[in-house]
């Protein structure tokens, strides 16, 4: 695990899955954030939200640009591990009992139907629509009791950032077992009824943001403007940190 741009990332995919398995063996509850450019920007604008993002086990890197920035500054090679990838990898592994929480019932129904093709065990798992309300207004104790009764190993949460990360942070004290993972739009991507991911050629060329802008221009342009205005300072501070470490090692 390494800290870049003030976020504690785990880039190694094997380590991600090993740590999930280890956490479940320990038998306590924790959470994993999926940090894309929006989460990176918001966390570095809001110290309290940054504490939430770094308050779990680690974050996986859902940005294709962060590995590029790290390579430019540090010369280190890392790869993106996006939320929809870890989501499907765990689904297809058939290792865990899971519960799926968030978004609309229509999206959850479509998601369930599609996931059954990947993992028949999903037929006996819960897909729970969470009410639309402020993050402070959820009944966390009741939600935790439902999860405990289900005996879920993995709790998938899809409420969008920053709500889903704060939700997991607030729910954690009420749980005694399980790993929560915030996967943002992954439910929609895999529901067959909602948003789709960009074509692979756009993803490989780091142009997925353009596809999202075309699909939802008002929402995505606002997010992109937030990232663009935050990025120069983040790059400068990370470059400065790297130079300070290099000078200390001389």
Secondary structure by P-SEA (a helix, b strand, c coil): ccccccccccccaaaaaaaaaaaaaaccccccccccaaaaaaaaacaaaaaaaacccccccccaaaaaaaaaaccbbbbbbcaaaaaaaaaaaccccbbbbbccaaaaaaaaaaaaaaccccccbbbbbbccccccccaaaaaaaaaaaacccbbbbccccaaaaaaaaaacccccbbbbbbbccccccccccccccccaaaaaacaaaaaaaaacaaaaaaaaaaaaaacaaaaaaaaaaaaaaaaaac
